Amino acid sequence: MESNLRFNWHRYPTLAAYEKHFSQLEHTTSSKLDWLTELRTKDMNFTRVELDVLYGSIVTWQNPDDKSDRRSICYYVSPTELITIGLSDHTVSLVKPYQATTPFEAFYSILALQMNTYFNGIDAFETELFLRQDELRGSIDENSLDSIFGLRDTIENWSDLIVPFRELVLAGPEAFIRQTTYSDAFAFRLAEKRVERLLMLIEHYQKDIEVLLDLSTTVSNFRGNEIMKALTIFTAVATPMMALGAIWGMNFKNMPELDWKYGYASSLFLIFLTTGGIFYWMKRRGWLGALVRMPNKKSSVKK
């Protein structure tokens, strides 16, 4: 498919369509042959840079639950020619207002348009993140880690999509280093700004998620320590009762305490006295309070 721009733009809906066209060519370049060879063997992002040539494939969408389910655009850019595979006619129509005069400008117009569609998804993720932060504040439970890991998987999926665009923003000026005006093109500068903004948002949200993960892990460890502390205290307080009960539960024939008139009352008094003494000693040492004080979900505001 040919476009009516001021340079050669060949568009093919599928790799098979391009292979059919390629097989009919009498002459071609080694870079085009290498590009086609890699497209046949790789279903992923890859970028190759040669002098005055930039080619590869970039994933534009992938299923977070099954990353083998993805869509991509294959591209070959030279000073006189642009070849794209898998690009919709709708996207091509959106490129026209940019008035691209070179394949380089047209290609980076495509990238800028594609990245612009990601902001809605990032905004939706931001809303979900804020909702999870409100839910987790003061009420972290055993399901919190699953929720946080789900958020982390989502933002990592966004990062996997955006980072290759950043690579292309760096690779373009490298490939066309002899064309000094290319880096000043409007489409390139727009793509550069959009990828920087997307990566800034992703980095910020990744830090938020790490804070949530650290908080959840800390609270989980704290609760585990509190449980072990409660069991230890219970064991220590109950030790006199169990020890004295074990002694007077023996069946030796010569146990003078069994004949005491006030033996039962004395044993109870001794049990209560030692238990109370241990409890009082632990309280004086500060071992009975909480390890840390967790803030309430609705904290009081001082007037």
ChimeraX commands (.cxc) that place a marker at each C-alpha (Angstrom):
marker #1 position 0.00,0.00,0.00 radius 0.5
marker #1 position 1.34,3.41,-0.96 radius 0.5
marker #1 position 0.63,6.74,0.71 radius 0.5
marker #1 position 0.32,10.07,-1.10 radius 0.5
marker #1 position 2.91,11.89,1.04 radius 0.5
marker #1 position 6.11,13.49,-0.29 radius 0.5
marker #1 position 8.15,10.37,0.38 radius 0.5
marker #1 position 7.75,6.64,-0.06 radius 0.5
marker #1 position 5.59,5.09,2.67 radius 0.5
marker #1 position 4.85,1.42,2.12 radius 0.5
marker #1 position 2.23,-0.04,4.45 radius 0.5
marker #1 position 1.43,-3.72,4.85 radius 0.5
marker #1 position -1.31,-5.14,7.08 radius 0.5
marker #1 position 0.57,-8.34,7.94 radius 0.5
marker #1 position 4.05,-9.80,7.80 radius 0.5
marker #1 position 2.86,-12.30,5.20 radius 0.5
marker #1 position 1.85,-9.44,2.90 radius 0.5
marker #1 position 5.29,-7.90,3.18 radius 0.5
marker #1 position 7.00,-11.25,2.60 radius 0.5
marker #1 position 5.00,-11.66,-0.59 radius 0.5
marker #1 position 6.12,-8.23,-1.79 radius 0.5
marker #1 position 9.72,-8.87,-0.71 radius 0.5
marker #1 position 9.89,-12.12,-2.68 radius 0.5
marker #1 position 9.06,-10.22,-5.87 radius 0.5
marker #1 position 11.89,-7.69,-5.51 radius 0.5
marker #1 position 14.89,-8.08,-7.77 radius 0.5
marker #1 position 17.18,-5.95,-5.66 radius 0.5
marker #1 position 17.13,-5.19,-1.95 radius 0.5
marker #1 position 19.44,-4.08,0.83 radius 0.5
marker #1 position 21.13,-6.21,3.47 radius 0.5
marker #1 position 19.39,-4.24,6.22 radius 0.5
marker #1 position 15.95,-5.09,4.80 radius 0.5
marker #1 position 16.92,-8.74,4.59 radius 0.5
marker #1 position 18.15,-8.69,8.20 radius 0.5
marker #1 position 14.93,-6.96,9.27 radius 0.5
marker #1 position 12.75,-9.58,7.61 radius 0.5
marker #1 position 14.84,-12.41,9.06 radius 0.5
marker #1 position 14.43,-11.08,12.59 radius 0.5
marker #1 position 10.70,-10.48,12.10 radius 0.5
marker #1 position 10.31,-14.13,11.18 radius 0.5
marker #1 position 12.05,-15.33,14.35 radius 0.5
marker #1 position 11.15,-12.71,16.97 radius 0.5
marker #1 position 7.75,-11.87,18.39 radius 0.5
marker #1 position 8.92,-9.11,20.70 radius 0.5
marker #1 position 10.50,-5.66,20.91 radius 0.5
marker #1 position 13.78,-5.21,19.09 radius 0.5
marker #1 position 15.56,-2.17,17.69 radius 0.5
marker #1 position 18.44,-2.16,15.23 radius 0.5
marker #1 position 20.46,0.92,14.36 radius 0.5
marker #1 position 22.66,1.34,11.31 radius 0.5
marker #1 position 23.96,4.48,9.69 radius 0.5
marker #1 position 20.91,6.18,8.08 radius 0.5
marker #1 position 18.71,3.14,8.85 radius 0.5
marker #1 position 16.47,2.34,11.81 radius 0.5
marker #1 position 14.38,-0.83,11.88 radius 0.5
marker #1 position 12.76,-3.25,14.27 radius 0.5
marker #1 position 9.47,-4.05,15.96 radius 0.5
marker #1 position 7.70,-2.42,18.92 radius 0.5
marker #1 position 4.88,-3.86,21.03 radius 0.5
marker #1 position 2.03,-1.37,21.33 radius 0.5
marker #1 position -0.29,-3.46,23.52 radius 0.5
marker #1 position -0.03,-6.63,25.58 radius 0.5
marker #1 position -2.40,-8.53,27.82 radius 0.5
marker #1 position -1.24,-8.18,31.46 radius 0.5
marker #1 position -2.47,-11.71,32.22 radius 0.5
marker #1 position -0.97,-13.32,29.11 radius 0.5
marker #1 position 1.97,-11.39,27.69 radius 0.5
marker #1 position 2.10,-13.63,24.64 radius 0.5
marker #1 position -1.14,-11.91,23.61 radius 0.5
marker #1 position 0.17,-8.68,22.11 radius 0.5
marker #1 position -0.01,-6.29,19.18 radius 0.5
marker #1 position 3.01,-4.71,17.57 radius 0.5
marker #1 position 4.15,-2.41,14.77 radius 0.5
marker #1 position 7.11,-3.33,12.58 radius 0.5
marker #1 position 9.05,-0.46,11.04 radius 0.5
marker #1 position 11.89,0.27,8.65 radius 0.5
marker #1 position 13.03,3.89,8.39 radius 0.5
marker #1 position 15.58,5.34,5.97 radius 0.5
marker #1 position 16.10,8.91,4.70 radius 0.5
marker #1 position 13.88,8.21,1.67 radius 0.5
marker #1 position 11.59,5.38,2.69 radius 0.5
marker #1 position 9.27,4.29,5.50 radius 0.5
marker #1 position 7.93,0.73,5.71 radius 0.5
marker #1 position 5.36,-0.23,8.34 radius 0.5
marker #1 position 3.68,-3.55,9.06 radius 0.5
marker #1 position 0.57,-3.85,11.23 radius 0.5
marker #1 position -0.33,-0.15,11.24 radius 0.5
marker #1 position -4.00,0.71,10.89 radius 0.5
marker #1 position -5.34,3.13,8.26 radius 0.5
marker #1 position -6.88,5.16,11.08 radius 0.5
marker #1 position -3.45,5.86,12.55 radius 0.5
marker #1 position -2.17,6.89,9.13 radius 0.5
marker #1 position -5.01,9.40,8.80 radius 0.5
marker #1 position -4.03,10.89,12.17 radius 0.5
marker #1 position -0.45,11.36,10.99 radius 0.5
marker #1 position -1.41,13.62,8.07 radius 0.5
marker #1 position -2.06,16.77,10.19 radius 0.5
marker #1 position 1.56,16.60,11.37 radius 0.5
marker #1 position 2.60,17.40,7.77 radius 0.5
marker #1 position 5.60,15.11,7.90 radius 0.5
marker #1 position 8.12,15.78,5.14 radius 0.5
marker #1 position 10.51,12.90,5.88 radius 0.5
marker #1 position 10.12,9.24,6.87 radius 0.5
marker #1 position 11.78,10.15,10.18 radius 0.5
marker #1 position 9.08,12.71,11.01 radius 0.5
marker #1 position 6.28,10.37,9.96 radius 0.5
marker #1 position 7.63,7.55,12.09 radius 0.5
marker #1 position 7.95,9.68,15.21 radius 0.5
marker #1 position 4.48,11.08,14.56 radius 0.5
marker #1 position 3.25,7.49,14.80 radius 0.5
marker #1 position 5.11,7.01,18.08 radius 0.5
marker #1 position 3.75,10.27,19.53 radius 0.5
marker #1 position 0.20,9.32,18.57 radius 0.5
marker #1 position 0.58,5.84,20.04 radius 0.5
marker #1 position 1.95,7.15,23.34 radius 0.5
marker #1 position -0.87,9.67,23.60 radius 0.5
marker #1 position -3.33,6.77,23.85 radius 0.5
marker #1 position -1.55,5.47,26.96 radius 0.5
marker #1 position -2.37,8.43,29.19 radius 0.5
marker #1 position -5.99,7.32,29.63 radius 0.5
marker #1 position -4.78,3.91,30.80 radius 0.5
marker #1 position -2.27,5.50,33.19 radius 0.5
marker #1 position -5.02,7.74,34.60 radius 0.5
marker #1 position -7.26,4.70,35.15 radius 0.5
marker #1 position -4.41,2.97,36.97 radius 0.5
marker #1 position -3.88,6.08,39.12 radius 0.5
marker #1 position -7.54,6.00,40.16 radius 0.5
marker #1 position -7.28,2.32,41.08 radius 0.5
marker #1 position -4.07,2.96,43.03 radius 0.5
marker #1 position -5.64,5.75,45.08 radius 0.5
marker #1 position -8.65,3.54,45.86 radius 0.5
marker #1 position -6.34,0.75,47.06 radius 0.5
marker #1 position -4.37,3.21,49.18 radius 0.5
marker #1 position -7.59,4.33,50.92 radius 0.5
marker #1 position -8.66,0.72,51.47 radius 0.5
marker #1 position -5.29,-0.31,52.89 radius 0.5
marker #1 position -4.89,2.68,55.20 radius 0.5
marker #1 position -5.46,1.34,58.71 radius 0.5
marker #1 position -7.02,-1.93,57.55 radius 0.5
marker #1 position -4.24,-4.08,56.13 radius 0.5
marker #1 position -5.22,-7.76,56.19 radius 0.5
marker #1 position -4.12,-11.05,54.68 radius 0.5
marker #1 position -5.52,-10.06,51.25 radius 0.5
marker #1 position -3.57,-6.82,51.09 radius 0.5
marker #1 position -0.41,-8.37,49.61 radius 0.5
marker #1 position -2.40,-9.90,46.75 radius 0.5
marker #1 position -3.93,-6.51,45.99 radius 0.5
marker #1 position -0.55,-4.77,46.06 radius 0.5
marker #1 position 1.08,-7.43,43.87 radius 0.5
marker #1 position -1.75,-6.95,41.38 radius 0.5
marker #1 position -1.00,-3.22,41.25 radius 0.5
marker #1 position 2.70,-3.92,40.81 radius 0.5
marker #1 position 2.06,-6.32,37.93 radius 0.5
marker #1 position -0.07,-3.68,36.20 radius 0.5
marker #1 position 2.51,-0.90,36.49 radius 0.5
marker #1 position 5.29,-3.26,35.40 radius 0.5
marker #1 position 3.23,-4.05,32.32 radius 0.5
marker #1 position 3.01,-0.33,31.57 radius 0.5
marker #1 position 6.76,-0.01,32.08 radius 0.5
marker #1 position 7.39,-2.88,29.65 radius 0.5
marker #1 position 5.35,-0.99,27.04 radius 0.5
marker #1 position 6.88,2.46,27.49 radius 0.5
marker #1 position 10.61,1.68,27.87 radius 0.5
marker #1 position 10.98,0.52,24.21 radius 0.5
marker #1 position 9.56,3.90,23.11 radius 0.5
marker #1 position 12.27,5.57,25.16 radius 0.5
marker #1 position 14.85,3.43,23.37 radius 0.5
marker #1 position 13.51,4.56,19.99 radius 0.5
marker #1 position 13.70,8.21,21.04 radius 0.5
marker #1 position 17.39,7.62,21.76 radius 0.5
marker #1 position 18.00,5.43,18.71 radius 0.5
marker #1 position 16.59,7.85,16.12 radius 0.5
marker #1 position 19.26,10.57,16.45 radius 0.5
marker #1 position 21.90,7.83,16.59 radius 0.5
marker #1 position 20.77,6.26,13.32 radius 0.5
marker #1 position 20.41,9.58,11.51 radius 0.5
marker #1 position 23.31,11.40,13.10 radius 0.5
marker #1 position 24.29,12.93,9.76 radius 0.5
marker #1 position 20.86,14.59,9.45 radius 0.5
marker #1 position 21.43,17.25,12.11 radius 0.5
marker #1 position 17.99,18.82,11.71 radius 0.5
marker #1 position 16.05,15.61,12.44 radius 0.5
marker #1 position 16.27,16.05,16.21 radius 0.5
marker #1 position 14.60,19.46,15.91 radius 0.5
marker #1 position 11.56,18.05,14.10 radius 0.5
marker #1 position 8.24,18.74,15.83 radius 0.5
marker #1 position 7.13,15.08,15.78 radius 0.5
marker #1 position 10.38,13.91,17.35 radius 0.5
marker #1 position 10.30,16.52,20.12 radius 0.5
marker #1 position 6.65,15.67,20.84 radius 0.5
marker #1 position 7.45,11.95,21.09 radius 0.5
marker #1 position 10.39,12.75,23.36 radius 0.5
marker #1 position 8.26,14.83,25.74 radius 0.5
marker #1 position 5.49,12.26,25.89 radius 0.5
marker #1 position 7.78,9.35,26.66 radius 0.5
marker #1 position 9.46,11.40,29.41 radius 0.5
marker #1 position 6.08,12.21,30.96 radius 0.5
marker #1 position 4.90,8.61,30.81 radius 0.5
marker #1 position 8.11,7.31,32.39 radius 0.5
marker #1 position 7.89,9.97,35.11 radius 0.5
marker #1 position 4.38,8.83,36.01 radius 0.5
marker #1 position 5.36,5.17,35.97 radius 0.5
marker #1 position 8.39,5.80,38.19 radius 0.5
marker #1 position 6.25,7.77,40.66 radius 0.5
marker #1 position 3.59,5.05,40.88 radius 0.5
marker #1 position 6.22,2.34,41.23 radius 0.5
marker #1 position 7.55,4.16,44.30 radius 0.5
marker #1 position 4.02,4.43,45.73 radius 0.5
marker #1 position 3.53,0.71,45.28 radius 0.5
marker #1 position 6.86,-0.09,46.92 radius 0.5
marker #1 position 5.81,2.03,49.91 radius 0.5
marker #1 position 2.54,0.10,50.15 radius 0.5
marker #1 position 4.41,-3.18,49.88 radius 0.5
marker #1 position 6.87,-2.17,52.61 radius 0.5
marker #1 position 4.01,-1.05,54.85 radius 0.5
marker #1 position 2.09,-4.27,54.32 radius 0.5
marker #1 position 5.18,-6.37,54.99 radius 0.5
marker #1 position 6.01,-4.37,58.13 radius 0.5
marker #1 position 2.49,-4.72,59.52 radius 0.5
marker #1 position 2.47,-8.45,58.74 radius 0.5
marker #1 position 5.77,-8.90,60.57 radius 0.5
marker #1 position 4.49,-6.79,63.47 radius 0.5
marker #1 position 1.36,-8.91,63.80 radius 0.5
marker #1 position 3.43,-12.07,63.71 radius 0.5
marker #1 position 5.63,-10.67,66.48 radius 0.5
marker #1 position 2.55,-9.72,68.51 radius 0.5
marker #1 position 1.21,-13.27,68.22 radius 0.5
marker #1 position 4.50,-14.76,69.33 radius 0.5
marker #1 position 4.67,-12.24,72.15 radius 0.5
marker #1 position 1.16,-13.10,73.35 radius 0.5
marker #1 position 1.99,-16.82,73.34 radius 0.5
marker #1 position 5.23,-16.19,75.23 radius 0.5
marker #1 position 3.45,-14.08,77.87 radius 0.5
marker #1 position 0.72,-16.69,78.28 radius 0.5
marker #1 position 3.34,-19.40,78.73 radius 0.5
marker #1 position 5.28,-17.36,81.28 radius 0.5
marker #1 position 2.20,-16.42,83.33 radius 0.5
marker #1 position 0.85,-19.97,83.30 radius 0.5
marker #1 position 4.18,-21.56,84.25 radius 0.5
marker #1 position 3.70,-21.39,88.10 radius 0.5
marker #1 position 0.25,-22.96,87.85 radius 0.5
marker #1 position 1.52,-25.77,85.61 radius 0.5
marker #1 position 4.70,-26.32,87.64 radius 0.5
marker #1 position 3.02,-26.44,91.05 radius 0.5
marker #1 position 0.11,-28.44,89.68 radius 0.5
marker #1 position 2.57,-30.94,88.25 radius 0.5
marker #1 position 4.36,-31.24,91.61 radius 0.5
marker #1 position 1.20,-31.80,93.64 radius 0.5
marker #1 position -0.21,-34.06,90.99 radius 0.5
marker #1 position 2.48,-36.65,91.69 radius 0.5
marker #1 position 1.54,-39.97,93.32 radius 0.5
marker #1 position 4.41,-40.42,95.74 radius 0.5
marker #1 position 3.40,-42.05,99.03 radius 0.5
marker #1 position 5.34,-39.65,101.25 radius 0.5
marker #1 position 4.02,-36.15,100.39 radius 0.5
marker #1 position 3.44,-34.30,103.70 radius 0.5
marker #1 position 1.58,-31.42,101.98 radius 0.5
marker #1 position -1.30,-33.76,101.22 radius 0.5
marker #1 position -2.05,-34.05,104.94 radius 0.5
marker #1 position -1.96,-30.34,105.71 radius 0.5
marker #1 position -5.24,-28.89,106.89 radius 0.5
marker #1 position -4.80,-25.77,104.80 radius 0.5
marker #1 position -2.76,-27.36,102.05 radius 0.5
marker #1 position -5.30,-26.69,99.28 radius 0.5
marker #1 position -5.74,-23.04,100.25 radius 0.5
marker #1 position -1.99,-22.62,100.58 radius 0.5
marker #1 position -1.37,-24.07,97.12 radius 0.5
marker #1 position -3.95,-21.74,95.55 radius 0.5
marker #1 position -2.42,-18.78,97.38 radius 0.5
marker #1 position 1.04,-19.73,96.18 radius 0.5
marker #1 position -0.14,-20.17,92.60 radius 0.5
marker #1 position -1.90,-16.78,92.58 radius 0.5
marker #1 position 1.02,-15.11,94.29 radius 0.5
marker #1 position 3.67,-16.38,91.83 radius 0.5
marker #1 position 1.44,-15.78,88.81 radius 0.5
marker #1 position 0.65,-12.25,89.95 radius 0.5
marker #1 position 4.32,-11.63,90.72 radius 0.5
marker #1 position 5.41,-12.65,87.22 radius 0.5
marker #1 position 2.64,-10.57,85.66 radius 0.5
marker #1 position 3.60,-7.51,87.75 radius 0.5
marker #1 position 7.28,-7.93,86.92 radius 0.5
marker #1 position 6.61,-8.15,83.17 radius 0.5
marker #1 position 4.37,-5.09,83.31 radius 0.5
marker #1 position 7.04,-3.10,85.15 radius 0.5
marker #1 position 9.48,-4.08,82.42 radius 0.5
marker #1 position 7.06,-2.81,79.76 radius 0.5
marker #1 position 6.67,-6.19,78.07 radius 0.5
marker #1 position 2.86,-6.29,78.08 radius 0.5
marker #1 position 2.13,-3.26,75.86 radius 0.5
marker #1 position 1.97,-3.15,72.06 radius 0.5
marker #1 position 5.27,-3.08,70.19 radius 0.5
marker #1 position 4.13,-0.10,68.14 radius 0.5
marker #1 position 0.99,1.98,68.07 radius 0.5
marker #1 position -0.83,1.82,64.72 radius 0.5
marker #1 position -2.70,5.01,63.72 radius 0.5
marker #1 position -6.47,4.87,63.52 radius 0.5
marker #1 position -8.08,5.11,60.11 radius 0.5
marker #1 position -9.81,8.32,61.16 radius 0.5
marker #1 position -7.31,10.25,63.21 radius 0.5
marker #1 position -8.55,13.03,65.43 radius 0.5
marker #1 position -7.71,16.54,64.30 radius 0.5
marker #1 position -6.43,18.94,66.91 radius 0.5
marker #1 position -8.22,22.22,66.92 radius 0.5
marker link #1:1,2 radius 0.2
marker link #1:2,3 radius 0.2
marker link #1:3,4 radius 0.2
marker link #1:4,5 radius 0.2
marker link #1:5,6 radius 0.2
marker link #1:6,7 radius 0.2
marker link #1:7,8 radius 0.2
marker link #1:8,9 radius 0.2
marker link #1:9,10 radius 0.2
marker link #1:10,11 radius 0.2
marker link #1:11,12 radius 0.2
marker link #1:12,13 radius 0.2
marker link #1:13,14 radius 0.2
marker link #1:14,15 radius 0.2
marker link #1:15,16 radius 0.2
marker link #1:16,17 radius 0.2
marker link #1:17,18 radius 0.2
marker link #1:18,19 radius 0.2
marker link #1:19,20 radius 0.2
marker link #1:20,21 radius 0.2
marker link #1:21,22 radius 0.2
marker link #1:22,23 radius 0.2
marker link #1:23,24 radius 0.2
marker link #1:24,25 radius 0.2
marker link #1:25,26 radius 0.2
marker link #1:26,27 radius 0.2
marker link #1:27,28 radius 0.2
marker link #1:28,29 radius 0.2
marker link #1:29,30 radius 0.2
marker link #1:30,31 radius 0.2
marker link #1:31,32 radius 0.2
marker link #1:32,33 radius 0.2
marker link #1:33,34 radius 0.2
marker link #1:34,35 radius 0.2
marker link #1:35,36 radius 0.2
marker link #1:36,37 radius 0.2
marker link #1:37,38 radius 0.2
marker link #1:38,39 radius 0.2
marker link #1:39,40 radius 0.2
marker link #1:40,41 radius 0.2
marker link #1:41,42 radius 0.2
marker link #1:42,43 radius 0.2
marker link #1:43,44 radius 0.2
marker link #1:44,45 radius 0.2
marker link #1:45,46 radius 0.2
marker link #1:46,47 radius 0.2
marker link #1:47,48 radius 0.2
marker link #1:48,49 radius 0.2
marker link #1:49,50 radius 0.2
marker link #1:50,51 radius 0.2
marker link #1:51,52 radius 0.2
marker link #1:52,53 radius 0.2
marker link #1:53,54 radius 0.2
marker link #1:54,55 radius 0.2
marker link #1:55,56 radius 0.2
marker link #1:56,57 radius 0.2
marker link #1:57,58 radius 0.2
marker link #1:58,59 radius 0.2
marker link #1:59,60 radius 0.2
marker link #1:60,61 radius 0.2
marker link #1:61,62 radius 0.2
marker link #1:62,63 radius 0.2
marker link #1:63,64 radius 0.2
marker link #1:64,65 radius 0.2
marker link #1:65,66 radius 0.2
marker link #1:66,67 radius 0.2
marker link #1:67,68 radius 0.2
marker link #1:68,69 radius 0.2
marker link #1:69,70 radius 0.2
marker link #1:70,71 radius 0.2
marker link #1:71,72 radius 0.2
marker link #1:72,73 radius 0.2
marker link #1:73,74 radius 0.2
marker link #1:74,75 radius 0.2
marker link #1:75,76 radius 0.2
marker link #1:76,77 radius 0.2
marker link #1:77,78 radius 0.2
marker link #1:78,79 radius 0.2
marker link #1:79,80 radius 0.2
marker link #1:80,81 radius 0.2
marker link #1:81,82 radius 0.2
marker link #1:82,83 radius 0.2
marker link #1:83,84 radius 0.2
marker link #1:84,85 radius 0.2
marker link #1:85,86 radius 0.2
marker link #1:86,87 radius 0.2
marker link #1:87,88 radius 0.2
marker link #1:88,89 radius 0.2
marker link #1:89,90 radius 0.2
marker link #1:90,91 radius 0.2
marker link #1:91,92 radius 0.2
marker link #1:92,93 radius 0.2
marker link #1:93,94 radius 0.2
marker link #1:94,95 radius 0.2
marker link #1:95,96 radius 0.2
marker link #1:96,97 radius 0.2
marker link #1:97,98 radius 0.2
marker link #1:98,99 radius 0.2
marker link #1:99,100 radius 0.2
marker link #1:100,101 radius 0.2
marker link #1:101,102 radius 0.2
marker link #1:102,103 radius 0.2
marker link #1:103,104 radius 0.2
marker link #1:104,105 radius 0.2
marker link #1:105,106 radius 0.2
marker link #1:106,107 radius 0.2
marker link #1:107,108 radius 0.2
marker link #1:108,109 radius 0.2
marker link #1:109,110 radius 0.2
marker link #1:110,111 radius 0.2
marker link #1:111,112 radius 0.2
marker link #1:112,113 radius 0.2
marker link #1:113,114 radius 0.2
marker link #1:114,115 radius 0.2
marker link #1:115,116 radius 0.2
marker link #1:116,117 radius 0.2
marker link #1:117,118 radius 0.2
marker link #1:118,119 radius 0.2
marker link #1:119,120 radius 0.2
marker link #1:120,121 radius 0.2
marker link #1:121,122 radius 0.2
marker link #1:122,123 radius 0.2
marker link #1:123,124 radius 0.2
marker link #1:124,125 radius 0.2
marker link #1:125,126 radius 0.2
marker link #1:126,127 radius 0.2
marker link #1:127,128 radius 0.2
marker link #1:128,129 radius 0.2
marker link #1:129,130 radius 0.2
marker link #1:130,131 radius 0.2
marker link #1:131,132 radius 0.2
marker link #1:132,133 radius 0.2
marker link #1:133,134 radius 0.2
marker link #1:134,135 radius 0.2
marker link #1:135,136 radius 0.2
marker link #1:136,137 radius 0.2
marker link #1:137,138 radius 0.2
marker link #1:138,139 radius 0.2
marker link #1:139,140 radius 0.2
marker link #1:140,141 radius 0.2
marker link #1:141,142 radius 0.2
marker link #1:142,143 radius 0.2
marker link #1:143,144 radius 0.2
marker link #1:144,145 radius 0.2
marker link #1:145,146 radius 0.2
marker link #1:146,147 radius 0.2
marker link #1:147,148 radius 0.2
marker link #1:148,149 radius 0.2
marker link #1:149,150 radius 0.2
marker link #1:150,151 radius 0.2
marker link #1:151,152 radius 0.2
marker link #1:152,153 radius 0.2
marker link #1:153,154 radius 0.2
marker link #1:154,155 radius 0.2
marker link #1:155,156 radius 0.2
marker link #1:156,157 radius 0.2
marker link #1:157,158 radius 0.2
marker link #1:158,159 radius 0.2
marker link #1:159,160 radius 0.2
marker link #1:160,161 radius 0.2
marker link #1:161,162 radius 0.2
marker link #1:162,163 radius 0.2
marker link #1:163,164 radius 0.2
marker link #1:164,165 radius 0.2
marker link #1:165,166 radius 0.2
marker link #1:166,167 radius 0.2
marker link #1:167,168 radius 0.2
marker link #1:168,169 radius 0.2
marker link #1:169,170 radius 0.2
marker link #1:170,171 radius 0.2
marker link #1:171,172 radius 0.2
marker link #1:172,173 radius 0.2
marker link #1:173,174 radius 0.2
marker link #1:174,175 radius 0.2
marker link #1:175,176 radius 0.2
marker link #1:176,177 radius 0.2
marker link #1:177,178 radius 0.2
marker link #1:178,179 radius 0.2
marker link #1:179,180 radius 0.2
marker link #1:180,181 radius 0.2
marker link #1:181,182 radius 0.2
marker link #1:182,183 radius 0.2
marker link #1:183,184 radius 0.2
marker link #1:184,185 radius 0.2
marker link #1:185,186 radius 0.2
marker link #1:186,187 radius 0.2
marker link #1:187,188 radius 0.2
marker link #1:188,189 radius 0.2
marker link #1:189,190 radius 0.2
marker link #1:190,191 radius 0.2
marker link #1:191,192 radius 0.2
marker link #1:192,193 radius 0.2
marker link #1:193,194 radius 0.2
marker link #1:194,195 radius 0.2
marker link #1:195,196 radius 0.2
marker link #1:196,197 radius 0.2
marker link #1:197,198 radius 0.2
marker link #1:198,199 radius 0.2
marker link #1:199,200 radius 0.2
marker link #1:200,201 radius 0.2
marker link #1:201,202 radius 0.2
marker link #1:202,203 radius 0.2
marker link #1:203,204 radius 0.2
marker link #1:204,205 radius 0.2
marker link #1:205,206 radius 0.2
marker link #1:206,207 radius 0.2
marker link #1:207,208 radius 0.2
marker link #1:208,209 radius 0.2
marker link #1:209,210 radius 0.2
marker link #1:210,211 radius 0.2
marker link #1:211,212 radius 0.2
marker link #1:212,213 radius 0.2
marker link #1:213,214 radius 0.2
marker link #1:214,215 radius 0.2
marker link #1:215,216 radius 0.2
marker link #1:216,217 radius 0.2
marker link #1:217,218 radius 0.2
marker link #1:218,219 radius 0.2
marker link #1:219,220 radius 0.2
marker link #1:220,221 radius 0.2
marker link #1:221,222 radius 0.2
marker link #1:222,223 radius 0.2
marker link #1:223,224 radius 0.2
marker link #1:224,225 radius 0.2
marker link #1:225,226 radius 0.2
marker link #1:226,227 radius 0.2
marker link #1:227,228 radius 0.2
marker link #1:228,229 radius 0.2
marker link #1:229,230 radius 0.2
marker link #1:230,231 radius 0.2
marker link #1:231,232 radius 0.2
marker link #1:232,233 radius 0.2
marker link #1:233,234 radius 0.2
marker link #1:234,235 radius 0.2
marker link #1:235,236 radius 0.2
marker link #1:236,237 radius 0.2
marker link #1:237,238 radius 0.2
marker link #1:238,239 radius 0.2
marker link #1:239,240 radius 0.2
marker link #1:240,241 radius 0.2
marker link #1:241,242 radius 0.2
marker link #1:242,243 radius 0.2
marker link #1:243,244 radius 0.2
marker link #1:244,245 radius 0.2
marker link #1:245,246 radius 0.2
marker link #1:246,247 radius 0.2
marker link #1:247,248 radius 0.2
marker link #1:248,249 radius 0.2
marker link #1:249,250 radius 0.2
marker link #1:250,251 radius 0.2
marker link #1:251,252 radius 0.2
marker link #1:252,253 radius 0.2
marker link #1:253,254 radius 0.2
marker link #1:254,255 radius 0.2
marker link #1:255,256 radius 0.2
marker link #1:256,257 radius 0.2
marker link #1:257,258 radius 0.2
marker link #1:258,259 radius 0.2
marker link #1:259,260 radius 0.2
marker link #1:260,261 radius 0.2
marker link #1:261,262 radius 0.2
marker link #1:262,263 radius 0.2
marker link #1:263,264 radius 0.2
marker link #1:264,265 radius 0.2
marker link #1:265,266 radius 0.2
marker link #1:266,267 radius 0.2
marker link #1:267,268 radius 0.2
marker link #1:268,269 radius 0.2
marker link #1:269,270 radius 0.2
marker link #1:270,271 radius 0.2
marker link #1:271,272 radius 0.2
marker link #1:272,273 radius 0.2
marker link #1:273,274 radius 0.2
marker link #1:274,275 radius 0.2
marker link #1:275,276 radius 0.2
marker link #1:276,277 radius 0.2
marker link #1:277,278 radius 0.2
marker link #1:278,279 radius 0.2
marker link #1:279,280 radius 0.2
marker link #1:280,281 radius 0.2
marker link #1:281,282 radius 0.2
marker link #1:282,283 radius 0.2
marker link #1:283,284 radius 0.2
marker link #1:284,285 radius 0.2
marker link #1:285,286 radius 0.2
marker link #1:286,287 radius 0.2
marker link #1:287,288 radius 0.2
marker link #1:288,289 radius 0.2
marker link #1:289,290 radius 0.2
marker link #1:290,291 radius 0.2
marker link #1:291,292 radius 0.2
marker link #1:292,293 radius 0.2
marker link #1:293,294 radius 0.2
marker link #1:294,295 radius 0.2
marker link #1:295,296 radius 0.2
marker link #1:296,297 radius 0.2
marker link #1:297,298 radius 0.2
marker link #1:298,299 radius 0.2
marker link #1:299,300 radius 0.2
marker link #1:300,301 radius 0.2
marker link #1:301,302 radius 0.2
marker link #1:302,303 radius 0.2
view
